[in-house]
Amino acid sequence: MAEKANILDEQSIKRALTRIAHEIIERNKGIEQCILVGIKTRGAFLAERLAKRIEEIEGKAIKTGELDITLYRDDLSLKNGTDEPLVQEVDITHDVTAKKVILVDDVLYTGRTVRAAMDAVMDLGRPAQIQLAVLIDRGHRELPIRADYVGKNIPTSSSERIVVKVVEKDGLDAVTIFE
């Protein structure tokens, strides 16, 4: 695949996350009943950044957690040596019952990752509401799922690929389209 275009750089990502942080606070009238849950891997890093930004704005910390939805995927491909699903960790120490859970991911594409994350959250309790924050919405949904908070909408063809890099995992912040 060849690089087609750089969509977001470090500053653009920072601005998008700051805007999303403000939108989360405004829509929920504060953060008291909210839990930010990052979908591993890059969504978890973005959730950490959102949590820091929200704390800077609000002056208090928002509850956070991480979710690895591998086991919940309907197109499960990772398996261990016994052909059983590879069970990953759910790191949400807060009770989600009657809370507003805000899932955070890097790219919204078909909606299958988000559906799997909602299943995982529902296994932990019954939240009052589940919201979705994504850095990139690229379209091509296969399920009736939409993001409540979007850093940037990037219409793509199904042959294109969006690659999000975060400094915590990849050494730099960037969003690139490959063709």
C-alpha positions, 0 to 999 in steps of 0.5 A: 500500500502506498501513502496517499495523504497525511490527514492529521499531525500532532497539533491537529490531533491535540486540537481534536482531542481538546474539542472532544473533551469540551464536548463531553463535558458540555453534553454530560453537564460535567463528568460526575456520572461519566467513565471514559473507556478506551478500546485497546490499543490506540483508543486506550491511549487516546482515552488517557489523553482525553482524561488528562485534558478533561481534568485540566478543564474541570479541575477534577479527574474523570473515571477511566478504564480499558477494554480489549474486545478481542473475545467479543468480536464476531470476526474473531481471528486471534486464537491460542494453541487450542483454537480457543479465543485469546482472552484479553484483559478488561481493566474497568475498576469502576461500577458501570451500572447507572453511569454514562460510559464513553467508549473511545477508539481511534477509527470508526469504520464498520462499527463491529469493534464498537458493537463488541465493546458495547457487549463487553460493557454490558457484561459488566453492568447496565450503564445509563448510557453508552456514548462513543468518541472517535478520532476518525470517522471514515464511513462504510458502516455495516451496523447502525452505529454512529459516534457522539464525538468525532475528531475528524470525518474522513470519507474514504473508499473501501480500498483505502486504509486509515492508519493512526499512530500515537506517540505512546505506541508508535513514537509519533502522532499522525493519521495517514491514508494509504491506498 
